[in-house]
Amino acid sequence: AREGGIYGLYSEATAVHPYSQKGNLHLGAKETGFLLGYIPPSVSYKEIGEDREGRRGSVALFYMRTNVEPEREIYPPARYRDAVRRVVEHNGLRRGISEVPASETEAPASSRLDVRVRRDHNLAFVRVIEPGNDLRELVRFRLRELCLHRVDVIYVDLPLSNPATRTCGARLEELGFFFGGIIPEARDGDVLRLQYLNN
């Protein structure tokens, strides 16, 4: 990864037991969040005592820097600013959290989304390519579809390098989404991942 110029490695370590997490920490990786319900109940771990039959398992998100990443300005919604700041500081990321008032940020009228369902895990990823003023309603529509199809967990990925994320992503909490973590250097910048648990 270092020789190839890759900024860092991203991983998801099960929270069902501590061994994967300890391995990541030993390599120098640091936590960037936790995704609840990521692992389906069908996954089991041999020779590890667990009592989660019929329940989904969670994962810890990790990032391990392999090369110095570029400095970036990021625009988290105010609701998640402190959590994002803690992750940025914990990982020593070269980030500036914009202090420009949300009222001064212009957003396009329409959002662009990409929705992917991962059937083997029965979860969905809603990637926001371009946040716009209709983001809340568009996500609400997709969320309803996914819930009706009994998808257990839905994640929304917001581009932190896009100034419109601060205003357009702010109202997703009203739909039941909450902070999951950030994924550094994903798709030309960092991603803020929100999560929704379908019952």
SETI-798814 format. One record per residue (C-alpha): residue number from 1; x, y, z. Coordinates in nm, 3 decimals, decimal comma, padded with zeros to 5 digits, always signed. Layout:
# SETI-798814
rec resi: NUM	xx: X	yy: Y	zz: Z
...
# end
This chain:
# SETI-798814
rec resi: 1	xx: +00,000	yy: +00,000	zz: +00,000
rec resi: 2	xx: +00,282	yy: +00,241	zz: +00,087
rec resi: 3	xx: +00,475	yy: +00,164	zz: -00,230
rec resi: 4	xx: +00,159	yy: +00,196	zz: -00,438
rec resi: 5	xx: +00,086	yy: +00,543	zz: -00,301
rec resi: 6	xx: -00,236	yy: +00,439	zz: -00,127
rec resi: 7	xx: -00,330	yy: +00,683	zz: +00,152
rec resi: 8	xx: -00,464	yy: +00,419	zz: +00,387
rec resi: 9	xx: -00,645	yy: +00,093	zz: +00,445
rec resi: 10	xx: -01,001	yy: +00,064	zz: +00,566
rec resi: 11	xx: -01,143	yy: -00,234	zz: +00,753
rec resi: 12	xx: -01,446	yy: -00,358	zz: +00,943
rec resi: 13	xx: -01,368	yy: -00,569	zz: +01,251
rec resi: 14	xx: -01,639	yy: -00,771	zz: +01,417
rec resi: 15	xx: -01,751	yy: -00,646	zz: +01,758
rec resi: 16	xx: -01,875	yy: -00,993	zz: +01,856
rec resi: 17	xx: -01,526	yy: -01,067	zz: +01,993
rec resi: 18	xx: -01,219	yy: -00,846	zz: +02,054
rec resi: 19	xx: -00,957	yy: -01,040	zz: +01,855
rec resi: 20	xx: -01,005	yy: -00,874	zz: +01,513
rec resi: 21	xx: -01,011	yy: -00,531	zz: +01,676
rec resi: 22	xx: -00,692	yy: -00,603	zz: +01,871
rec resi: 23	xx: -00,524	yy: -00,718	zz: +01,550
rec resi: 24	xx: -00,614	yy: -00,392	zz: +01,376
rec resi: 25	xx: -00,490	yy: -00,185	zz: +01,671
rec resi: 26	xx: -00,165	yy: -00,382	zz: +01,678
rec resi: 27	xx: -00,104	yy: -00,292	zz: +01,311
rec resi: 28	xx: -00,156	yy: +00,078	zz: +01,387
rec resi: 29	xx: -00,515	yy: +00,117	zz: +01,269
rec resi: 30	xx: -00,751	yy: +00,348	zz: +01,457
rec resi: 31	xx: -01,126	yy: +00,347	zz: +01,504
rec resi: 32	xx: -01,345	yy: +00,570	zz: +01,288
rec resi: 33	xx: -01,689	yy: +00,448	zz: +01,400
rec resi: 34	xx: -01,919	yy: +00,155	zz: +01,471
rec resi: 35	xx: -02,185	yy: +00,006	zz: +01,243
rec resi: 36	xx: -02,466	yy: -00,161	zz: +01,433
rec resi: 37	xx: -02,625	yy: -00,472	zz: +01,286
rec resi: 38	xx: -02,377	yy: -00,506	zz: +00,999
rec resi: 39	xx: -02,320	yy: -00,883	zz: +01,034
rec resi: 40	xx: -02,621	yy: -01,107	zz: +00,960
rec resi: 41	xx: -02,735	yy: -01,361	zz: +01,222
rec resi: 42	xx: -02,630	yy: -01,647	zz: +00,991
rec resi: 43	xx: -02,260	yy: -01,570	zz: +01,054
rec resi: 44	xx: -02,105	yy: -01,764	zz: +01,341
rec resi: 45	xx: -01,754	yy: -01,781	zz: +01,485
rec resi: 46	xx: -01,600	yy: -02,119	zz: +01,561
rec resi: 47	xx: -01,447	yy: -02,177	zz: +01,903
rec resi: 48	xx: -01,561	yy: -01,839	zz: +02,031
rec resi: 49	xx: -01,831	yy: -01,836	zz: +02,292
rec resi: 50	xx: -02,116	yy: -01,620	zz: +02,167
rec resi: 51	xx: -02,479	yy: -01,587	zz: +02,255
rec resi: 52	xx: -02,632	yy: -01,400	zz: +01,962
rec resi: 53	xx: -02,847	yy: -01,659	zz: +01,793
rec resi: 54	xx: -03,095	yy: -01,485	zz: +01,564
rec resi: 55	xx: -02,938	yy: -01,141	zz: +01,620
rec resi: 56	xx: -02,722	yy: -00,930	zz: +01,393
rec resi: 57	xx: -02,367	yy: -00,838	zz: +01,493
rec resi: 58	xx: -02,190	yy: -00,503	zz: +01,483
rec resi: 59	xx: -01,850	yy: -00,400	zz: +01,346
rec resi: 60	xx: -01,589	yy: -00,144	zz: +01,442
rec resi: 61	xx: -01,465	yy: +00,069	zz: +01,151
rec resi: 62	xx: -01,087	yy: +00,113	zz: +01,129
rec resi: 63	xx: -00,850	yy: +00,320	zz: +00,917
rec resi: 64	xx: -00,476	yy: +00,269	zz: +00,894
rec resi: 65	xx: -00,276	yy: +00,547	zz: +00,730
rec resi: 66	xx: -00,007	yy: +00,421	zz: +00,491
rec resi: 67	xx: +00,083	yy: +00,755	zz: +00,326
rec resi: 68	xx: +00,016	yy: +01,117	zz: +00,416
rec resi: 69	xx: -00,324	yy: +01,213	zz: +00,281
rec resi: 70	xx: -00,401	yy: +01,556	zz: +00,131
rec resi: 71	xx: -00,531	yy: +01,839	zz: +00,347
rec resi: 72	xx: -00,905	yy: +01,874	zz: +00,298
rec resi: 73	xx: -01,184	yy: +02,104	zz: +00,411
rec resi: 74	xx: -01,488	yy: +01,904	zz: +00,528
rec resi: 75	xx: -01,849	yy: +02,008	zz: +00,585
rec resi: 76	xx: -02,030	yy: +01,785	zz: +00,837
rec resi: 77	xx: -02,386	yy: +01,872	zz: +00,937
rec resi: 78	xx: -02,386	yy: +02,061	zz: +01,270
rec resi: 79	xx: -02,549	yy: +01,764	zz: +01,447
rec resi: 80	xx: -02,246	yy: +01,544	zz: +01,372
rec resi: 81	xx: -01,968	yy: +01,804	zz: +01,386
rec resi: 82	xx: -01,837	yy: +01,702	zz: +01,731
rec resi: 83	xx: -01,837	yy: +01,330	zz: +01,648
rec resi: 84	xx: -01,658	yy: +01,396	zz: +01,316
rec resi: 85	xx: -01,407	yy: +01,622	zz: +01,492
rec resi: 86	xx: -01,329	yy: +01,348	zz: +01,748
rec resi: 87	xx: -01,270	yy: +01,090	zz: +01,473
rec resi: 88	xx: -01,052	yy: +01,334	zz: +01,276
rec resi: 89	xx: -00,842	yy: +01,413	zz: +01,584
rec resi: 90	xx: -00,820	yy: +01,048	zz: +01,695
rec resi: 91	xx: -00,687	yy: +00,950	zz: +01,352
rec resi: 92	xx: -00,464	yy: +01,256	zz: +01,310
rec resi: 93	xx: -00,627	yy: +01,335	zz: +00,974
rec resi: 94	xx: -00,525	yy: +01,654	zz: +00,797
rec resi: 95	xx: -00,871	yy: +01,810	zz: +00,794
rec resi: 96	xx: -01,022	yy: +02,150	zz: +00,850
rec resi: 97	xx: -01,383	yy: +02,151	zz: +00,963
rec resi: 98	xx: -01,548	yy: +02,442	zz: +00,784
rec resi: 99	xx: -01,693	yy: +02,716	zz: +01,000
rec resi: 100	xx: -01,883	yy: +02,884	zz: +00,715
rec resi: 101	xx: -02,246	yy: +02,932	zz: +00,830
rec resi: 102	xx: -02,487	yy: +02,681	zz: +00,675
rec resi: 103	xx: -02,701	yy: +02,973	zz: +00,553
rec resi: 104	xx: -02,417	yy: +03,078	zz: +00,323
rec resi: 105	xx: -02,393	yy: +02,734	zz: +00,158
rec resi: 106	xx: -02,583	yy: +02,692	zz: -00,166
rec resi: 107	xx: -02,711	yy: +02,350	zz: -00,263
rec resi: 108	xx: -02,845	yy: +02,230	zz: -00,596
rec resi: 109	xx: -03,218	yy: +02,168	zz: -00,619
rec resi: 110	xx: -03,181	yy: +01,797	zz: -00,698
rec resi: 111	xx: -02,978	yy: +01,523	zz: -00,535
rec resi: 112	xx: -02,813	yy: +01,229	zz: -00,706
rec resi: 113	xx: -02,809	yy: +00,890	zz: -00,530
rec resi: 114	xx: -02,683	yy: +00,540	zz: -00,596
rec resi: 115	xx: -02,860	yy: +00,260	zz: -00,405
rec resi: 116	xx: -02,699	yy: -00,082	zz: -00,364
rec resi: 117	xx: -02,854	yy: -00,373	zz: -00,175
rec resi: 118	xx: -02,622	yy: -00,640	zz: -00,039
rec resi: 119	xx: -02,846	yy: -00,947	zz: -00,024
rec resi: 120	xx: -02,591	yy: -01,173	zz: +00,150
rec resi: 121	xx: -02,596	yy: -00,935	zz: +00,449
rec resi: 122	xx: -02,952	yy: -00,802	zz: +00,395
rec resi: 123	xx: -02,840	yy: -00,440	zz: +00,414
rec resi: 124	xx: -02,835	yy: -00,143	zz: +00,178
rec resi: 125	xx: -02,600	yy: +00,144	zz: +00,099
rec resi: 126	xx: -02,741	yy: +00,474	zz: -00,023
rec resi: 127	xx: -02,448	yy: +00,668	zz: -00,164
rec resi: 128	xx: -02,516	yy: +01,038	zz: -00,200
rec resi: 129	xx: -02,325	yy: +01,147	zz: -00,509
rec resi: 130	xx: -02,459	yy: +01,503	zz: -00,506
rec resi: 131	xx: -02,655	yy: +01,635	zz: -00,205
rec resi: 132	xx: -02,938	yy: +01,869	zz: -00,301
rec resi: 133	xx: -03,235	yy: +02,041	zz: -00,140
rec resi: 134	xx: -03,456	yy: +01,737	zz: -00,205
rec resi: 135	xx: -03,220	yy: +01,495	zz: -00,024
rec resi: 136	xx: -03,443	yy: +01,430	zz: +00,277
rec resi: 137	xx: -03,746	yy: +01,346	zz: +00,063
rec resi: 138	xx: -03,547	yy: +01,135	zz: -00,180
rec resi: 139	xx: -03,386	yy: +00,936	zz: +00,103
rec resi: 140	xx: -03,726	yy: +00,904	zz: +00,273
rec resi: 141	xx: -03,870	yy: +00,751	zz: -00,046
rec resi: 142	xx: -03,579	yy: +00,504	zz: -00,085
rec resi: 143	xx: -03,588	yy: +00,421	zz: +00,288
rec resi: 144	xx: -03,957	yy: +00,333	zz: +00,266
rec resi: 145	xx: -03,890	yy: +00,103	zz: -00,032
rec resi: 146	xx: -03,604	yy: -00,072	zz: +00,145
rec resi: 147	xx: -03,800	yy: -00,116	zz: +00,467
rec resi: 148	xx: -04,094	yy: -00,264	zz: +00,276
rec resi: 149	xx: -03,852	yy: -00,513	zz: +00,122
rec resi: 150	xx: -03,742	yy: -00,601	zz: +00,477
rec resi: 151	xx: -03,384	yy: -00,485	zz: +00,444
rec resi: 152	xx: -03,252	yy: -00,494	zz: +00,801
rec resi: 153	xx: -03,003	yy: -00,207	zz: +00,798
rec resi: 154	xx: -02,971	yy: +00,096	zz: +00,568
rec resi: 155	xx: -02,659	yy: +00,314	zz: +00,552
rec resi: 156	xx: -02,637	yy: +00,658	zz: +00,392
rec resi: 157	xx: -02,293	yy: +00,778	zz: +00,278
rec resi: 158	xx: -02,255	yy: +01,156	zz: +00,255
rec resi: 159	xx: -01,956	yy: +01,324	zz: +00,083
rec resi: 160	xx: -01,787	yy: +01,536	zz: +00,350
rec resi: 161	xx: -01,592	yy: +01,739	zz: +00,092
rec resi: 162	xx: -01,914	yy: +01,874	zz: -00,058
rec resi: 163	xx: -02,031	yy: +02,197	zz: +00,117
rec resi: 164	xx: -02,396	yy: +02,104	zz: +00,052
rec resi: 165	xx: -02,360	yy: +01,804	zz: +00,286
rec resi: 166	xx: -02,371	yy: +02,039	zz: +00,585
rec resi: 167	xx: -02,719	yy: +02,169	zz: +00,503
rec resi: 168	xx: -02,875	yy: +01,883	zz: +00,306
rec resi: 169	xx: -02,755	yy: +01,604	zz: +00,534
rec resi: 170	xx: -02,873	yy: +01,778	zz: +00,850
rec resi: 171	xx: -03,235	yy: +01,660	zz: +00,828
rec resi: 172	xx: -03,173	yy: +01,287	zz: +00,778
rec resi: 173	xx: -03,183	yy: +01,238	zz: +01,155
rec resi: 174	xx: -03,555	yy: +01,322	zz: +01,135
rec resi: 175	xx: -03,595	yy: +00,998	zz: +00,935
rec resi: 176	xx: -03,428	yy: +00,791	zz: +01,208
rec resi: 177	xx: -03,067	yy: +00,791	zz: +01,083
rec resi: 178	xx: -02,783	yy: +00,833	zz: +01,332
rec resi: 179	xx: -02,404	yy: +00,858	zz: +01,330
rec resi: 180	xx: -02,211	yy: +00,548	zz: +01,221
rec resi: 181	xx: -01,864	yy: +00,681	zz: +01,146
rec resi: 182	xx: -01,645	yy: +00,829	zz: +00,878
rec resi: 183	xx: -01,452	yy: +00,653	zz: +00,604
rec resi: 184	xx: -01,141	yy: +00,856	zz: +00,524
rec resi: 185	xx: -01,028	yy: +00,897	zz: +00,165
rec resi: 186	xx: -01,323	yy: +00,715	zz: +00,009
rec resi: 187	xx: -01,419	yy: +00,843	zz: -00,337
rec resi: 188	xx: -01,198	yy: +01,156	zz: -00,354
rec resi: 189	xx: -01,259	yy: +01,258	zz: +00,005
rec resi: 190	xx: -01,410	yy: +01,141	zz: +00,330
rec resi: 191	xx: -01,753	yy: +00,985	zz: +00,369
rec resi: 192	xx: -01,985	yy: +01,041	zz: +00,663
rec resi: 193	xx: -02,181	yy: +00,719	zz: +00,713
rec resi: 194	xx: -02,520	yy: +00,738	zz: +00,885
rec resi: 195	xx: -02,717	yy: +00,426	zz: +00,979
rec resi: 196	xx: -03,079	yy: +00,322	zz: +01,013
rec resi: 197	xx: -03,200	yy: +00,003	zz: +01,184
rec resi: 198	xx: -03,522	yy: -00,138	zz: +01,037
rec resi: 199	xx: -03,695	yy: -00,256	zz: +01,358
# end
